[in-house]
Amino acid sequence: MKKNIVLFGLLLLVLSSCERDDAAFEGPALDDIYGPFVVLQDFDITDRSVDFEAGETTTFTALFSKQVDWEVQIKGLESGAIKSITGFSAELSTSNARWTGTTTEIPLFKEEMCAVELRVPSDTLVVYDTLNVTGVRNITGFVVADFENGFQPGWTGFVQSGADMSFNITDDIPAAQGSKYYDMGGAVDWDWLIGLIDFPATAYGAPHFPLSTDPANIYFNVMLYLPQGITNEVVLFQFREDDNGDNIYSENNEDIFSLEVKNLEAGWHQISLRYGDLATLVNGAPASPIGNGLYEPHKLFKISVLFLANPNSGYSQTLMDYLIFTTGGPLVP
């Protein structure tokens, strides 16, 4: 009798241990993995005429029967700008599909009509729609040049007497920001320098640029475009500081920091660098500072942009747009 009681107890213990504990179940429901994909709520846009300049945003919404990978892509029909929003979920909502006017691939968006696509690759679902950007997002920073109003008083330039020179402000292709950009190009077979443009602080109403004293918190940003077939471009940015504060720059004993950009791929690129990471360069090679060696953005006296190429390499060209200093991080396009 005792043996039967023990066996009965063991049987109860085994059965109880085999009972499913629903509360402890982890992982996605089987329907979320193997169930059919159904659109429960059609794709929609909360604001089809959005003014980002006024602080408005727009949200893309949809509801599916299960979690899937999805992508919403917005493309500016005039600028060519692209914003991509992706996720893995059963619902698109403000928490995961809100657009604030930012850009994934420059150029930046303009006031323009945009094509919108929702794609669910696993189901080959594609939905097309449109929206209108009536105001572009405000970007906080000190704009050195966006070229929208032409060559400004106080800016100076120099262009060699080479072949096919094209140092001018134009709008032949969609600009990185706005409508216009600076086209630098030409062929010079006796010198590396093709041409340059200077932006002195005095052009903005003061002997120094209005930047903070913290070089770790200031970022220099610029958009550069390399045309197809160009492989010999060198763009050199120089930052001259008035170390002693006498409102004059001395080539012999005051700092000049640099940023050299080359070997780009074709198309528009955003170049961003923290001020405190600029280098001292001599003929493209790192060198010792010629001034006090301190990064002092509040003493920045002049910015020079030199367009260079090996004189034996033939024609070269690069487009430049939207030089801007930002604080706290690089430009968010």
Backbone torsions as a table, in degrees:
resi	resn	phi	psi	omega
1	MET	NA	-46.1	179.3
2	LYS	-61.7	-36.2	-179.4
3	LYS	-63.9	-40.6	179.4
4	ASN	-65.3	-38.9	179.0
5	ILE	-62.8	-42.6	179.8
6	VAL	-64.0	-44.3	-180.0
7	LEU	-63.8	-38.1	179.0
8	PHE	-65.1	-39.3	179.0
9	GLY	-66.5	-40.6	178.2
10	LEU	-63.9	-38.7	178.9
11	LEU	-62.4	-43.2	177.5
12	LEU	-61.6	-40.1	-179.8
13	LEU	-64.0	-42.7	179.2
14	VAL	-64.6	-43.9	-178.8
15	LEU	-64.2	-40.4	-179.2
16	SER	-67.6	-33.5	179.9
17	SER	-72.9	-20.1	-179.7
18	CYS	-90.3	-9.0	178.5
19	GLU	-64.7	140.3	-179.0
20	ARG	-76.2	131.0	176.3
21	ASP	-99.9	94.4	-176.2
22	ASP	-59.5	-35.0	-176.5
23	ALA	-66.6	-25.3	-176.5
24	ALA	-93.0	-1.9	-177.1
25	PHE	-66.9	131.5	179.4
26	GLU	-123.4	156.7	178.1
27	GLY	102.4	167.5	-177.6
28	PRO	-70.0	150.9	174.9
29	ALA	-64.0	151.2	-178.7
30	LEU	-60.1	-33.8	178.6
31	ASP	-63.1	-30.2	179.2
32	ASP	-71.1	-17.6	-178.5
33	ILE	-104.7	-49.0	-171.8
34	TYR	-109.4	-8.9	-177.6
35	GLY	-69.7	162.2	179.9
36	PRO	-68.9	149.2	177.2
37	PHE	-90.8	123.1	180.0
38	VAL	-134.2	136.3	174.4
39	VAL	-82.4	111.7	-178.5
40	LEU	-87.9	-27.7	177.1
41	GLN	-139.1	122.7	-175.2
42	ASP	-61.4	152.1	176.5
43	PHE	-59.5	136.2	-178.9
44	ASP	-148.6	165.9	-179.9
45	ILE	-127.9	125.9	-174.0
46	THR	-70.3	-32.1	-179.8
47	ASP	-137.6	107.8	-177.5
48	ARG	-89.5	-1.5	174.2
49	SER	-137.0	91.3	-167.1
50	VAL	-110.2	133.8	179.5
51	ASP	-109.4	92.9	-179.2
52	PHE	-67.5	-29.1	179.2
53	GLU	-61.9	-31.6	179.3
54	ALA	-87.6	5.2	178.9
55	GLY	88.8	7.3	178.8
56	GLU	-74.9	157.5	172.4
57	THR	-134.9	168.6	175.4
58	THR	-134.6	149.0	-176.9
59	THR	-122.9	140.6	175.6
60	PHE	-98.9	132.8	-174.9
61	THR	-127.1	148.6	174.6
62	ALA	-172.5	160.9	178.0
63	LEU	-138.4	129.7	-179.0
64	PHE	-116.2	166.6	-179.7
65	SER	-80.3	-13.8	178.3
66	LYS	-155.1	168.2	179.8
67	GLN	-74.2	133.7	-179.8
68	VAL	-144.9	160.0	168.0
69	ASP	-74.5	136.5	179.3
70	TRP	-143.1	159.6	176.6
71	GLU	-142.5	133.2	169.5
72	VAL	-109.3	124.3	178.8
73	GLN	-119.9	130.4	177.1
74	ILE	-113.4	129.9	-179.8
75	LYS	-127.5	126.1	176.9
76	GLY	-70.9	125.6	-175.0
77	LEU	-74.4	-19.3	176.8
78	GLU	-101.2	-46.2	-175.7
79	SER	-79.8	-30.8	-171.5
80	GLY	82.7	2.9	179.1
81	ALA	-62.2	149.6	-179.0
82	ILE	-131.3	131.9	170.2
83	LYS	-119.6	127.7	179.6
84	SER	-118.9	127.9	176.5
85	ILE	-120.6	124.3	-177.0
86	THR	-125.2	160.3	177.0
87	GLY	-170.8	173.9	173.7
88	PHE	-131.6	104.9	-176.5
89	SER	-168.9	174.2	175.9
90	ALA	-98.2	-1.8	-176.9
91	GLU	-144.9	139.4	169.6
92	LEU	-102.2	129.1	-176.0
93	SER	-154.3	-174.4	179.5
94	THR	-59.6	-29.3	-176.3
95	SER	-72.5	-22.3	-175.9
96	ASN	-137.2	-1.8	-175.9
97	ALA	-142.6	43.9	178.3
98	ARG	-103.4	137.0	-179.8
99	TRP	-111.9	126.5	-178.6
100	THR	-104.7	5.7	178.5
101	GLY	101.6	2.5	-179.6
102	THR	-76.3	169.5	-175.0
103	THR	-123.6	136.2	173.8
104	THR	-86.7	-42.3	178.6
105	GLU	-126.5	117.7	179.0
106	ILE	-69.0	153.8	18.6
107	PRO	-66.4	168.9	173.7
108	LEU	-79.5	155.9	179.0
109	PHE	-68.7	149.1	173.4
110	LYS	-107.8	-178.1	165.7
111	GLU	-74.6	105.7	-168.7
112	GLU	-164.6	163.3	170.4
113	MET	-77.2	145.6	-178.4
114	CYS	-128.5	141.2	172.0
115	ALA	-88.7	138.0	-178.3
116	VAL	-122.5	135.4	176.6
117	GLU	-130.2	135.4	167.4
118	LEU	-107.8	127.6	179.0
119	ARG	-126.1	135.4	171.3
120	VAL	-120.6	94.2	-171.7
121	PRO	-57.2	-36.9	-176.1
122	SER	-67.8	-19.4	-179.3
123	ASP	-118.2	6.1	-175.9
124	THR	53.4	25.3	178.0
125	LEU	-76.2	129.8	174.2
126	VAL	-135.2	125.6	178.1
127	VAL	-122.0	132.7	-178.5
128	TYR	-108.8	145.0	178.2
129	ASP	-157.8	-178.6	178.6
130	THR	-141.4	159.0	169.2
131	LEU	-148.8	164.3	-177.1
132	ASN	-119.0	122.7	174.1
133	VAL	-88.5	112.2	-177.7
134	THR	-97.4	-11.4	176.7
135	GLY	-155.8	132.8	-177.0
136	VAL	-87.1	158.3	-176.4
137	ARG	-65.5	137.7	174.2
138	ASN	-73.9	132.5	177.0
139	ILE	-112.4	125.3	-177.5
140	THR	-85.7	128.4	178.1
141	GLY	162.8	175.7	176.4
142	PHE	-99.1	113.4	-177.6
143	VAL	-84.6	118.3	175.7
144	VAL	-78.9	-44.8	-179.9
145	ALA	-160.7	132.4	168.7
146	ASP	-123.1	-4.5	172.0
147	PHE	65.8	11.9	-178.6
148	GLU	-70.0	-27.7	-176.5
149	ASN	-113.4	27.4	175.7
150	GLY	81.1	-169.2	-179.6
151	PHE	-75.9	116.9	-170.0
152	GLN	-85.2	150.3	176.1
153	PRO	-56.6	135.3	-179.0
154	GLY	99.6	-26.1	173.2
155	TRP	-72.8	146.3	176.5
156	THR	-133.1	156.9	-179.3
157	GLY	-146.4	166.1	175.3
158	PHE	-144.1	133.0	-179.8
159	VAL	-130.7	130.0	177.6
160	GLN	-67.8	160.4	178.7
161	SER	-91.4	56.7	-179.2
162	GLY	-92.9	-159.3	-178.4
163	ALA	-100.4	143.0	175.2
164	ASP	55.2	42.6	-179.4
165	MET	-72.5	139.6	-175.4
166	SER	-142.7	46.7	178.8
167	PHE	-83.6	93.5	-177.4
168	ASN	-158.9	164.6	176.9
169	ILE	-93.3	128.9	-174.5
170	THR	-148.3	177.7	178.7
171	ASP	-140.2	35.6	-176.2
172	ASP	-64.2	-31.9	175.1
173	ILE	-124.8	166.3	175.9
174	PRO	-58.1	127.1	-179.2
175	ALA	-72.2	162.5	176.4
176	ALA	-67.6	-33.9	178.7
177	GLN	-145.4	136.1	-178.8
178	GLY	70.7	-140.3	-174.8
179	SER	-119.6	-17.7	-172.9
180	LYS	-126.7	160.8	-179.7
181	TYR	-151.8	172.4	-179.6
182	TYR	-103.5	122.9	-177.4
183	ASP	-98.1	117.7	178.6
184	MET	-113.5	120.8	-179.4
185	GLY	-165.5	158.0	177.1
186	GLY	156.3	176.9	177.6
187	ALA	-129.0	124.2	178.9
188	VAL	-129.4	120.0	-174.3
189	ASP	-101.2	11.0	178.7
190	TRP	-125.6	-2.3	-175.2
191	ASP	-155.2	149.7	174.2
192	TRP	-67.6	-35.9	-176.4
193	LEU	-74.3	126.5	174.9
194	ILE	-99.4	-41.4	177.8
195	GLY	-176.4	169.2	-179.4
196	LEU	-150.7	163.2	173.4
197	ILE	-138.5	136.3	-179.8
198	ASP	-110.6	139.3	174.6
199	PHE	-120.7	88.3	179.3
200	PRO	-76.9	149.3	179.7
201	ALA	-59.8	-29.8	-179.2
202	THR	-62.7	-22.7	177.3
203	ALA	-67.7	-14.2	-179.2
204	TYR	-111.3	11.5	170.3
205	GLY	95.9	11.4	-179.7
206	ALA	-153.1	160.3	179.8
207	PRO	-70.9	-19.2	179.9
208	HIS	-133.8	154.6	178.3
209	PHE	-68.9	145.1	-177.0
210	PRO	-79.3	69.7	-178.8
211	LEU	-115.2	161.3	-179.0
212	SER	-75.3	174.1	-179.4
213	THR	-85.8	-6.5	-173.4
214	ASP	-97.2	104.9	-178.3
215	PRO	-69.4	-17.2	178.7
216	ALA	-81.9	-9.7	-174.6
217	ASN	-112.8	-2.5	-178.8
218	ILE	-108.9	133.4	179.8
219	TYR	-123.2	136.2	172.9
220	PHE	-97.3	133.0	-177.8
221	ASN	-131.4	143.8	176.6
222	VAL	-153.5	150.5	175.5
223	MET	-104.9	129.1	178.1
224	LEU	-125.4	142.9	179.9
225	TYR	-124.3	127.2	176.4
226	LEU	-106.5	121.0	177.0
227	PRO	-67.7	156.8	176.6
228	GLN	-59.1	137.3	175.6
229	GLY	90.1	-9.0	178.8
230	ILE	-90.4	126.5	-178.6
231	THR	-132.1	3.6	-172.6
232	ASN	-117.9	19.4	-175.0
233	GLU	-76.6	143.2	170.2
234	VAL	-138.7	118.7	177.0
235	VAL	-112.8	120.5	-176.4
236	LEU	-113.9	118.5	175.7
237	PHE	-99.8	128.7	179.6
238	GLN	-118.8	137.5	-176.5
239	PHE	-123.4	105.0	-177.9
240	ARG	-93.9	130.4	179.5
241	GLU	-109.0	142.8	174.2
242	ASP	-90.8	81.9	-171.9
243	ASP	-57.8	-42.1	-175.0
244	ASN	-91.1	0.0	174.5
245	GLY	70.8	23.9	-179.3
246	ASP	-94.8	10.4	177.7
247	ASN	66.6	23.0	177.1
248	ILE	-136.9	139.7	177.1
249	TYR	-101.0	130.7	177.1
250	SER	-105.5	125.6	179.8
251	GLU	-68.2	-16.0	-172.2
252	ASN	-94.0	-28.8	-172.0
253	ASN	-144.3	22.4	175.6
254	GLU	-129.8	149.8	-168.7
255	ASP	-69.1	143.0	168.2
256	ILE	-132.5	111.2	179.2
257	PHE	-99.2	156.1	-170.9
258	SER	-139.6	158.2	171.5
259	LEU	-136.5	119.8	179.5
260	GLU	-108.6	130.0	-179.0
261	VAL	-123.3	128.8	177.8
262	LYS	-157.2	174.7	177.8
263	ASN	58.7	39.9	176.4
264	LEU	-76.1	160.1	168.3
265	GLU	-88.9	163.3	-178.8
266	ALA	-62.8	144.0	178.0
267	GLY	110.0	-178.6	179.4
268	TRP	-79.1	143.1	176.9
269	HIS	-138.4	142.9	169.9
270	GLN	-94.8	126.2	175.9
271	ILE	-110.0	122.5	-179.7
272	SER	-133.7	136.8	179.5
273	LEU	-148.7	137.3	175.1
274	ARG	-66.3	138.6	-176.4
275	TYR	-56.6	-39.5	-178.8
276	GLY	-70.8	-4.4	178.1
277	ASP	-105.1	4.3	174.6
278	LEU	-63.7	156.6	-176.1
279	ALA	-113.4	160.1	166.2
280	THR	-96.7	119.8	-176.0
281	LEU	-122.6	141.7	170.7
282	VAL	-128.5	115.1	-175.6
283	ASN	54.7	36.7	176.9
284	GLY	85.0	-4.0	-178.3
285	ALA	-106.9	144.6	177.7
286	PRO	-57.5	141.4	-178.1
287	ALA	-146.4	171.0	178.3
288	SER	-77.0	145.3	177.3
289	PRO	-59.4	149.1	178.6
290	ILE	-99.4	-5.8	177.3
291	GLY	-112.1	-139.2	-179.3
292	ASN	-80.1	-6.1	176.7
293	GLY	75.0	8.0	179.8
294	LEU	-97.7	140.0	175.0
295	TYR	-83.5	112.2	-176.2
296	GLU	-130.0	80.5	-176.5
297	PRO	-58.9	-28.7	179.4
298	HIS	-70.9	-9.7	176.2
299	LYS	-106.3	12.5	-179.5
300	LEU	-62.4	123.6	-170.6
301	PHE	-101.4	-38.8	-177.5
302	LYS	-159.5	143.6	172.9
303	ILE	-111.9	128.0	176.8
304	SER	-117.8	140.8	175.4
305	VAL	-119.8	114.1	-179.8
306	LEU	-106.0	128.7	175.1
307	PHE	-103.0	122.7	-170.8
308	LEU	-128.3	160.2	170.7
309	ALA	-162.9	151.7	174.5
310	ASN	-57.6	125.5	-176.7
311	PRO	-61.3	-17.2	178.7
312	ASN	-91.2	0.9	-171.5
313	SER	-100.5	-3.8	176.9
314	GLY	85.0	-159.4	-173.6
315	TYR	-62.9	142.6	175.9
316	SER	-140.6	155.3	-177.9
317	GLN	-158.0	140.8	173.1
318	THR	-148.7	140.2	176.7
319	LEU	-99.8	147.7	-176.3
320	MET	-133.7	140.0	-179.4
321	ASP	-152.1	153.9	166.7
322	TYR	52.9	69.7	171.7
323	LEU	-82.5	121.1	-175.6
324	ILE	-149.1	138.4	171.3
325	PHE	-93.6	132.8	175.4
326	THR	-120.3	159.4	-178.2
327	THR	-115.0	136.1	175.0
328	GLY	89.4	-10.9	-179.6
329	GLY	169.8	168.2	177.4
330	PRO	-65.7	163.2	178.3
331	LEU	-56.1	131.8	170.8
332	VAL	-98.5	107.2	-171.5
333	PRO	-70.2	NA	NA
